[in-house]
Amino acid sequence: MIKICVLDPHEISRNGISLLLDQQPNFLVTAKHSRPSSLLEQLPDMNCDILIITTLFDDVNNKPLLHRLLHIKPLQKIIFIAIKGNRQYAQQLAALGQPVYSIDEPIENLIMLINHVHGNAKIRTTTANLTQTKNTFPLMIAESDPRRILTKREMEILHLIYLQYSNIDIAQQLYLSISTVETHRKNIIRKLGANNTVGIIKYVVNNNLFPEITNMNKYVSEAGVR
């Protein structure tokens, strides 16, 4: 059970968010606060896995609030909900690596974000939601399906990387220049949150992206042992 606390100054939105989350089988809202001061006072003794804060406070800059919260409870996991009119705060928080959910997004995205943050999954930024249009907010979620992160060409190159093709081999196979392949490789590393090619391979294995290859390698390995 994931215990959730909500900080929102308005009763309707505070209770609405709490009700939506309480309806989820593995979520339990254990506390609701209308003022940052009451939250800060009770935070040391609160039993709260995830703290959800809306960016609705007119007299409170959420960036300093975040610092105060983490000063009191450094390991507290926090998600900010961005509301129209508070885009600046949302961008600042996202720039700090702080998970931010846009109220304009489906509730399923918030549920997924809560589960990922609670499970200590690495948060990756979805590029599509970081556009600079007036009513768009940064939405930071951890995508488990690389097909929603990578382009079709990047998936092809990822497949060949997993097959231990070199950049030259990939360029010849896909009729691309070596520099283009190198650019794609860098983009794949960045999008998957890896540090290098070894990180890419670990990501593929951990997420079982190409099971037909993995199963074949396992079969060959076991056959060799026998």
N, C-alpha and C positions, 0 to 999 in steps of 0.2 A: 504494500500500500504506500503510495506517494503522498506525503503530507504537504499540503499547500497553504500558504498564507497570502492574503490579498491586501494590498494597500491602494485605496482609491478614495478620493475625497467626496464622490457623489454616491448617494445611497443606491440609486437605481442601477448604475453601471457596476458598482461594487457587488451588489446582490446578484445582478445578472451574470457576471463572470463567475461568481461562486457557485451559482445554481448550475450553470453549464458544466463546470468542472466536476461538481459533486455527482453529476449524472454518469460520469465515466466509472467503469467498474473498479479501476485501480487507483482512483484519485479520492482524496479526502481533504476538504477545506477545514483546517483546524483553527484558523483565526482570520478576522477581517478588521482592518484598521482604516480610519478615515483621515488620520493625521500622522505625518512623519514622526512627530515628537513622541506620540504614544508607542509607535512601532520601535523607535530607537530605545525607549525606556524598557520595553519588554523583550527586546531581541535576545539578550543574553540567556534568558530562560525559556525561550520559545522552542517548541519541538516542530521544526519546519524544514522539510527537505528542499522545497522550492519556494522562493519569495517572488510574487508577481506584483509589479508596480506599474501603474499607468502614468503616462507623462501628462497629467492633467493639472498639476499643481501650479497655480499662477505665481505664487510667491516663493517657490522652491526650485532651484536649479538642480535637475536630477543628477548631473555629473558630480557635484559636491556631495549630494545625498548618497550616491553610490560609494564614494570614498569613506563617508562616515559609517555606513553600514559595514563595509569590509574592514574598517578599523576595529569595530566592535566584535565582528564575527568574520574573520578572514576567509573561512571556508564556506560561507553561506553562498548557495547557488541562487542567482537572481535572473529573472527575465523581465524586461521592460515591454510594456504594450504601448505602441506609438499611436496617438490619436491625431486626427487632422488639426493643423495649427501648431503642432509641436515637432515638426519635421527636423528642425535644427537640433533639438535634443536627441532625436532618434539617430541622426547622423553622427553626432558626437559619441554617443554610447556605442554604436556599431564600430566606429573607428577605434575604440578601446578594446574591441573584441568581445563586447558585451552582447549577449543574445537579445535581439529586438524583434518583436512580433507586430505586424501591422494589423490594426483593427479591420482593415479592408480585406484581409485574407480570410480564407475558409477556416472555421474553427478546428478542422482536422490538422491544419498546420501548427496551431498552438499545441494541440495534444501531442503531435509528433515531436515538437520542440521540447516540451516538458519531459517526455520520455528520454530523449537524447541527452538533455542536460543532466537529468537524474542519473543516467547511466555513464556519465563522464565521457560520452562520445565527443570526438573532435567536431567543433562547429565550423562548417564551411559556408562561405558566403555564396548565395545563388546570384550570379551576375545579373540575371534578368530582373531581379527585384532591387537593383541598385542604380536604376536609371535616375536621371535628374529631373524627371517631369514633376510638375507642381504637386501632384497629389500622391506621389509614390514615396514609400518609406523603405529604409533598409530592412529586409527580412532575412535574418540569419537562421538557417536550418541545417541540419546534418543530413545530407542525402545518402541513403544507403544504396540506391540504384545508380550506378555510374552512367547509365544510358540517359539519365536526365541531367547529367553534368557534362558529359563529353559529347562531341559531335560524332556523326557517323564515321568520318575520316579518322578521328582520334581513337574511336573504338577499334577500327581496323589496325591502326598502328600499335595500340595497346596489345592487341592479339598477337601481332608479330613480335613485339618486345618480349612477351611472355614465352614465345617460341625461340627466344634467344637470337633473333635476327639483329644484326648490326645496323647502324644508320645507312650504310652503303647498301646492304641487302634490302632494307625496307624501301629505299629510294628506287632501286631497280625493280622490285616487286610491284610497286604502286606507280611507277613512272613519275616520280617526283624528284626534285633537286634535293641534295643532301641538306642544304640550309633549311629547306621547307620541313624536312623530317626532323631536324634538330629543333626547330621552332615548335612543332607539334609535340615533341617529346617534353620540352620545357613546359608547355601548356598543360600536358597531362599530369606532370609532376605537381604543378601548382594547384590544379583543380582537385586532385585527389588528396592534397594535403601531405604529400610524401616529401622526403628530403632528397632522394636520388632514385636511380633505377631500381636499386634493391628494395626501396620502399614501395615502388610500383608493384613489383613481384609479390611482396608480402600482402599488399592490398588485394591483388587478384586471388591469391591463395585463400586469404581470410574470408573473402566474400564469394568464393567458389564461382568466379565469373565464367570460366571456361571448363566446365566439369568434364567434357569429353576428352580434353587434353590431360587434365589431372588424373582421371581414371585410367587413361592409357599409360601414363608414366608410372602409376602405381602398379598396373598389371605387369609392365616390363620389369620393374624393380623386383616384384615378387617372383616373377619367372626366373630372373637372374639368380635370386637367392636359392631357389630350388635347383 
